[in-house]
Amino acid sequence: MVPRLCQPLLSRSFFLFGARGTGKTTLLRSIFGDRRDVFWIDLLDPLQEDAYALDPGRLERLQGHEWIVIDEVQKLPVLLDQVHRLIESRGIKFALTGSSARKLKAGQADMLAGRAFLNELHPLTALEQGDRFSLDEAMHWGTLPGLLSMHSDLERQEYLRSYTQVYLKEEVWSEHLVRRLDSFRKFLPVAAQSNGQIVVASKIARDVGCDPKTVLNYYAILEDTLLGFLLEPYDTSIRKAVSGKPKFYFFDLGVQRALARLLQTPLTPATSLYGETFEHFVILEVMRLNAYLRKDFRFYYLRTKDDVEIDLIVDRPGQPLALLEIKSTDRIRPDKLRRFLAISRDFPNAEAFCWSQDPATQKIDHVIARPWREGLERLFDQAEGETSAQHP
């Protein structure tokens, strides 16, 4: 088993949210091991789901357990009433996993505010994979843990294709999250092909054959089922800045490429597809480490009317803004940073960085260019001491 960076605190009950296949149950098995004081309820098992759906009070009648694990609790949000009571009256601790926050929002999850810590589990990071990590494979196939046991491209293709079908069937249709599955089925590949781009609902609606409001609801479903996230534009008064719409990123590169029907398309360095995929990979790594290390960073992007862009703006509490340019090249030159150098000067108190596959660390004007791995380590190191925002 791959050691995970996600480490829920065991001093009280907790939620463990994550998309299907990220390893939630495996992580809990490693945490609780063979402890006899842990009782497991798997709501993906139809027999167990039926038992607790017909008789929610069954949970309250359980005896002799310090911990109760409820897998995929969003299947029966009504159980959270019982969970709340048992936490308060008997001091029982709960580990509650879920792959969708949507049904919990409609249930009673708010009753657990402050009584259960929140944790997120994502596909594997480069750090978690250690020596097994391959950038090429991560960019092509993504990093869902299930892929580690597969040894052929055909296996990986079938796994990812099946994953998208299971998502449609189990997460969307069976939970009645959409009224018309055919429209949502058309939306998914369009959203995947638009990954990392600004969401223009009217354009996507024309491609899908629905109205813009429905498109925005579909994106909300993807967020609520943890299949992706919106990256909001930075709210700024910087000259020439474009106000506006968010970008959307899928939670895993392999799932995004499967939905976009790109699994058989090679990723060739120096192409736009390679650059976009590398940028997506780096942003995912940042988001995952932020969740695991509990940094509470906030993330944005910026695009001007002249199409000058800052790929990622990181708002770090108590530290300067970090402006990040992501380049897939293995050789950084000053001329490749000309536009980033210009726009980053509009943030005089920020730190400006470029992350790439270039193995050398350079200082180019006020920008510190680093290998992407080192950049990640420095970003999440509170001892970061450089003042790259000091312009010469």
Summary of the structure (lengths in Angstrom):
residues: 392
radius of gyration: 22.3
end to end distance: 49.0
largest distance: 70.1
contacts: 1199
relative contact order: 0.09
helix: 43%
strand: 18%
